[in-house]
Structure formats: structure tokens, C-alpha cells
Amino acid sequence: MLDINELFREEYSVLEDARLAAADRQLSADACREKLWGVAKHYQRLIRESYRLISRSDRAERELNRMNEQLQQLAARLEYEATHDPLTAVFNRSAIINQINQGLTTGSVALILLDIDHFKRINDEYGHPMGDRVICSLVSRVRRAVPQSAAIGRVGGEEFTIVLPEARIEEAMIIASYIHASLNASPLEVLPQQWVTASFGVSLGAKESDFETLYSAADTALYTAKKRGRNQVALHEDFFRQPAKAC
Ligand SMILES: Nc1nc2c(ncn2[C@@H]2O[C@H](COP(=O)(O)OP(=O)(O)OP(=O)(O)O)[C@@H](O)[C@H]2O)c(=O)[nH]1
């Protein structure tokens, strides 16, 4: 802790001297002038010191602001990296789990599970780097086919989710069919000589259900699509059940 008396010892002494001089009616004009010079010299020194301190504190504040900005940028980057897939820039698995669980606290959530068909063959035939480019190209096509409110996620190597909060099962089916049709309309730009198709599983989670339940239902539907020959959309069987008729 700084002691103000210690810090300004010299100035206090000059000040005290000046006070005594001001009170001394017998003091000669020359002696008064000499005291005044002393005060002026110290005053000048104080101005110089204050200016130096203000400049230093301005510099420190600017440096602090710069570091704060860097910290915020770093936090945003870490947050982005923790929630996004580095290859495709869509949400990663943990972000999708959070979004679905969050969505299910306030309403229903429809889920489309998309799995590229025979992707291993693409890797084997054209190489892993081409496989990566196929994944990115397919994601671009999915982006163009889904509404803004949909969250696209990569939950496995060649498995993707399209999360549709508050959507009805019919809307989810339409969107899945639209992506399916778009993949069948033309080959991906990066691999024009080879059609890349996908299978889709669609389901709906009721309010207050959870990720595991919804994902498992969509996965069962996806398995059905694969089993039936791939390159198609399957709806979870729960949605085929008719409500019991009253007698
Ligand atoms: N290029 C590339 N390949 C990946 C990536 N992640 C997973 N894979 C490959 O994806 C392939 C998935 O193969 P499988 O699970 O047998 O599925 P599939 O060949 O698509 O067959 P079906 O799903 O049954 O139609 C494996 O060969 C993985 O190595 C990735 O990030 N990049």
C-alpha cells in the first residue's frame, strides 16, 4: 500500500515552506521569489510525472482491451471447435445431442438420419481424400435442401442428422424425400462419374422425451431403409400404427 506522505515527501515539504513563507509578513521580496521558484519547479515536475503516468495507464488500458478482445476471439473459436465437425463445418455429435435434448424440453422434435450408401466402396475405389470431398459435397447439397431452422449434424463418419424442431412428421418426411430426390437428380459435382445415394430414417420425438429415444427410433427406420435395398426414405414404424377405433 502506497503511503501518500512518503510518496510526496518532497512536495509536502515545499508546500509547507510556501505556507510558512506566505504567513511570514517579515519575509523579503527576494526570499518570497525564491520560495515561489521552488514551488514552480515542483509543480512543473508534478505535471511531467502526471503526464507520464496518464500515458502509461492509457497504454496499459489499450493493452488490456486488446488482450480482452483476443480472449473473446479465443473463447468463440474454442466454442465453435467444441460444437462443429472440422471436415464439414456442420454441428458435431455432442452439439446435436444438446440441441435435441434442449428442443425436447419445449416441444416435439423431428429427426432425419442420413447414411451414405456403400461409402466404403467410394473410399476403396477413389481413395480416402475423395471420400472426404464426397462427404463435403453431399453436405452442401443437404444444406441447400433443408429449411433455415434445421440443424445439420455429423454424428458418425458417413452418418448425418437433420434436426427439425417443432416440425410435424409429415414435414420431416417431405424434407427427407426432397434430399433423397436431390441426390438422385444429379451426381455430386466432385464425383460426376459415380452416383452417390443415401438412406434415410425419419422419426419424431414427443415433448420431454430424450435424444437416445429419438435417435434410436430414427436409427431403426434407417436400418429398415438399408435392409429394403438402400437409396430410400423409411419412417419409424410407430407412425404407421392407426389409433384404436372406439366400439
Ligand atoms: N473418407 C472418409 N471415410 C470415412 C470417414 N468416416 C468414416 N469413413 C468410412 O466410411 C465407411 C463406412 O463403411 P460402412 O459402415 O461399412 O458402411 P457403407 O460402406 O457406407 O455401407 P452401408 O452403410 O451399409 O450402405 C468406412 O469405410 C469408413 O472408413 C471420413 O471422415 N472420411
The ligand as an SDF file (V2000), in Angstrom:
LIG
                    3D

 32 34  0  0  0  0  0  0  0  0999 V2000
  -13.2420  -40.6570  -46.4900 N   0  0  0  0  0  0  0  0  0  0  0  0
  -13.7740  -40.8570  -45.2850 C   0  0  0  0  0  0  0  0  0  0  0  0
  -14.2700  -42.0710  -44.9780 N   0  0  0  0  0  0  0  0  0  0  0  0
  -14.8370  -42.2270  -43.7610 C   0  0  0  0  0  0  0  0  0  0  0  0
  -14.9110  -41.2070  -42.8060 C   0  0  0  0  0  0  0  0  0  0  0  0
  -15.5310  -41.6930  -41.7120 N   0  0  0  0  0  0  0  0  0  0  0  0
  -15.8430  -42.9580  -41.9610 C   0  0  0  0  0  0  0  0  0  0  0  0
  -15.4420  -43.3140  -43.2070 N   0  0  0  0  0  0  0  0  0  0  0  0
  -15.5630  -44.5940  -43.9010 C   0  0  0  0  0  0  0  0  0  0  0  0
  -16.9280  -44.8600  -44.1350 O   0  0  0  0  0  0  0  0  0  0  0  0
  -17.0500  -46.2560  -44.3740 C   0  0  0  0  0  0  0  0  0  0  0  0
  -18.3470  -46.7570  -43.7770 C   0  0  0  0  0  0  0  0  0  0  0  0
  -18.4660  -48.0760  -44.1300 O   0  0  0  0  0  0  0  0  0  0  0  0
  -19.6570  -48.9980  -43.6730 P   0  0  0  0  0  0  0  0  0  0  0  0
  -20.0170  -48.6640  -42.2390 O   0  0  0  0  0  0  0  0  0  0  0  0
  -19.2800  -50.3930  -43.9920 O   0  0  0  0  0  0  0  0  0  0  0  0
  -20.8790  -48.5250  -44.4920 O   0  0  0  0  0  0  0  0  0  0  0  0
  -21.0970  -48.3990  -46.0570 P   0  0  0  0  0  0  0  0  0  0  0  0
  -19.9640  -48.9010  -46.8620 O   0  0  0  0  0  0  0  0  0  0  0  0
  -21.4980  -46.9720  -46.3050 O   0  0  0  0  0  0  0  0  0  0  0  0
  -22.3180  -49.3400  -46.2640 O   0  0  0  0  0  0  0  0  0  0  0  0
  -23.8450  -49.1200  -45.8920 P   0  0  0  0  0  0  0  0  0  0  0  0
  -23.9210  -48.0490  -44.8290 O   0  0  0  0  0  0  0  0  0  0  0  0
  -24.2770  -50.4370  -45.3600 O   0  0  0  0  0  0  0  0  0  0  0  0
  -24.5370  -48.7380  -47.1190 O   0  0  0  0  0  0  0  0  0  0  0  0
  -15.8090  -46.9220  -43.7730 C   0  0  0  0  0  0  0  0  0  0  0  0
  -15.0030  -47.4130  -44.8170 O   0  0  0  0  0  0  0  0  0  0  0  0
  -15.0840  -45.7600  -43.0780 C   0  0  0  0  0  0  0  0  0  0  0  0
  -13.6880  -45.8810  -43.1520 O   0  0  0  0  0  0  0  0  0  0  0  0
  -14.3410  -39.9420  -43.1630 C   0  0  0  0  0  0  0  0  0  0  0  0
  -14.3560  -38.9620  -42.4080 O   0  0  0  0  0  0  0  0  0  0  0  0
  -13.8060  -39.8080  -44.3990 N   0  0  0  0  0  0  0  0  0  0  0  0
  1  2  1  0
  2  3  2  0
  2 32  1  0
  3  4  1  0
  4  5  2  0
  4  8  1  0
  5  6  1  0
  5 30  1  0
  6  7  2  0
  7  8  1  0
  8  9  1  0
  9 10  1  0
  9 28  1  0
 10 11  1  0
 11 12  1  0
 11 26  1  0
 12 13  1  0
 13 14  1  0
 14 15  2  0
 14 16  1  0
 14 17  1  0
 17 18  1  0
 18 19  2  0
 18 20  1  0
 18 21  1  0
 21 22  1  0
 22 23  2  0
 22 24  1  0
 22 25  1  0
 26 27  1  0
 26 28  1  0
 28 29  1  0
 30 31  2  0
 30 32  1  0
M  END
$$$$
